[in-house]
Amino acid sequence: MVCPNIWTGSLRKQWPGKRLRCAFAIGGLALALTALGQPSPLPPDKAFRFAARALNPQTIEARFAIADGYYLYRDRIRFSVEPADAGLSVPPLPAGKIKEDQFFGRVETYRDSLVVNLGLKNAAVGQKVVIQAESQGCWDQGICYPPQVQRVTVALPAASAAPTRPNEPPKKSWFD
Amino acid sequence: MTKSLGRWLLVGMVGAAVAAGLYFGSQVETPMRDASTLLALTLPDPSGHPQALSQWRGKVLVVNFWATWCAPCREEMPEFVKAQGELGSKGLQFVGIAVDEPDKAERFASEIGLNYPVLVGGYGAIELSKTLGNRVVALPFTIIVDRQGRVAHTQLGPLKPAQLTAIVTKLL
């Protein structure tokens, strides 16, 4: 392999022959390596993994883990809860990364992760609720997924772990 | 010297060809033997009139699943308009299947001066495309069918103009 020698300058007499052919070979190899690192598109539930857990009986941490090279649109994220009478409150979503899109203008996107603490106004302690997240996103390589709905069942902490709320009437459980 | 240069060029070209194969291969789904499932479809146009895809049998058919919410779809469609204008008389026929609402699809078609038919499949259409090889159920997804009704190419992701020309030129 003569390529390493060209950088020493010792083969200057043979310029540009060796450099040219080495450049072609290295270029081709680089392209091949780039392509090897080119992944296939992930299924949407792998590109945008949704998880939810109870931090306390009134707070659910909702989290999207977004695969590298993928992004979610901020304005297409929706959360809901079942049963609806658990009273979900969704805070304003954090600011996203600005993307100048030639069709949609200035849009906000999330990469890597998104964490939102959702409030439950009327859930009963020990209750199980289903957190539903709707989202829509794309892959940088030029594909977009239709809106996805992902659901996670969360068991709220037991009564003993809950803060006391003496002035409120007992809540009806979803499973009663 | 010339022979040696040629050998190195060959190494570079093989590398580039492997790269191209891997890159495009990652986005090309496994082709079906024939396109009968696709050609058996009937979907409404934006006015609600049912249109059978079989009416375009015998042409080189490019069926493109798209949506207004899909930026890469919108980006590649003007190239399809151009190709339809240039090669339509030779038997090339594009058909867009919108994974969208009829009014949104119609508005965008009008904006870009779409010169080929659009059928409206709604979100159900993308599930349909799964049965036609759209493994991860995303857009844009394009199927090219030859005059004999065989699938010549399927592609998830944008179809580059040079790639499109190379494929359809062989089929026309």
Interface residues (C-beta under 8 A of the other chain):
Chain A: G17 L20 R21 C22 F24 A25 I26 G27 G28 L29 A30 L31 A32 T34 A35 L36 Q38 P39 S40 P41 L42 P43 P44 D101 Q102 F103 F104 Q136 C138 W139 Q141 G142 I143 C144 Y145 P146 P147
Chain B: M1 S4 L5 R7 W8 L9 V11 G12 M13 V14 G15 A16 V18 A19 A20 G21 L22 Y23 S26 Q27 A67 W69 C70 A71 P72 C73 R74 E75 V99 Y123 I126 R135 V136 V137 A138 L139 P140 L156 G157 P158
